[in-house]
Amino acid sequence: MSEKRLNNTIFLMYLVTSNYCRRHNLSTEDFLTLDEKYEILNYVAECPDVFDSMTNEEMVDEIEQYVSQF
């Protein structure tokens, strides 16, 4: 993975985390607890291209759909 792609993926992970926390009124610690259970950030890292063109709201919707599969 190139450095540019890695930086973009890390930024997308940050956006997903902050937007999810904002919508659900969670702390970062609460989100990380969810991440341990559902591997949300791993999901983002595996398919960053999917998230790259999404709005903040669409990112959260995608994560909610992903989590609902468990």
C-alpha positions as CSV (number, residue, x, y, z in Angstrom):
1,M,0.0,0.0,0.0
2,S,1.4,3.4,-0.9
3,E,1.9,6.0,1.7
4,K,-0.8,8.2,0.1
5,R,-3.3,5.4,0.2
6,L,-2.4,4.5,3.7
7,N,-2.9,8.1,4.8
8,N,-6.2,8.2,3.0
9,T,-7.4,5.0,4.7
10,I,-6.4,6.3,8.1
11,F,-8.3,9.5,7.5
12,L,-11.4,7.5,6.4
13,M,-11.1,5.5,9.6
14,Y,-11.0,8.8,11.6
15,L,-14.0,10.1,9.7
16,V,-16.0,7.0,10.3
17,T,-15.1,7.0,14.0
18,S,-16.0,10.7,14.6
19,N,-19.2,10.6,12.6
20,Y,-20.4,7.5,14.2
21,C,-19.7,8.8,17.6
22,R,-21.4,12.1,16.8
23,R,-24.6,10.4,15.5
24,H,-24.8,8.0,18.4
25,N,-23.5,10.3,21.1
26,L,-20.6,8.0,22.0
27,S,-17.2,8.7,23.3
28,T,-14.2,7.5,21.4
29,E,-13.7,4.8,24.1
30,D,-17.3,3.6,23.6
31,F,-16.7,3.4,19.8
32,L,-13.5,1.4,20.4
33,T,-15.4,-1.0,22.5
34,L,-17.8,-1.6,19.6
35,D,-14.8,-1.9,17.3
36,E,-13.4,-4.7,19.4
37,K,-16.7,-6.6,18.9
38,Y,-17.4,-5.8,15.3
39,E,-14.0,-4.9,13.8
40,I,-15.5,-1.7,12.3
41,L,-12.1,-0.1,11.5
42,N,-10.8,-3.3,10.0
43,Y,-13.9,-3.2,7.7
44,V,-13.0,0.3,6.6
45,A,-9.4,-0.6,6.1
46,E,-10.3,-3.6,3.9
47,C,-12.4,-1.5,1.5
48,P,-11.4,2.1,1.8
49,D,-12.5,2.7,-1.8
50,V,-16.1,2.1,-0.8
51,F,-15.9,4.9,1.8
52,D,-13.9,7.3,-0.2
53,S,-16.8,8.8,-2.1
54,M,-19.4,8.7,0.7
55,T,-20.7,11.6,2.6
56,N,-20.4,11.5,6.4
57,E,-24.0,10.4,6.8
58,E,-23.5,7.6,4.2
59,M,-20.4,6.4,6.0
60,V,-22.4,6.0,9.3
61,D,-25.3,4.3,7.4
62,E,-22.8,1.9,5.9
63,I,-21.3,1.0,9.3
64,E,-24.8,0.6,10.8
65,Q,-25.7,-1.8,8.1
66,Y,-22.4,-3.7,8.6
67,V,-22.9,-3.9,12.3
68,S,-26.5,-5.1,11.9
69,Q,-25.3,-8.2,10.1
70,F,-23.9,-9.6,13.4
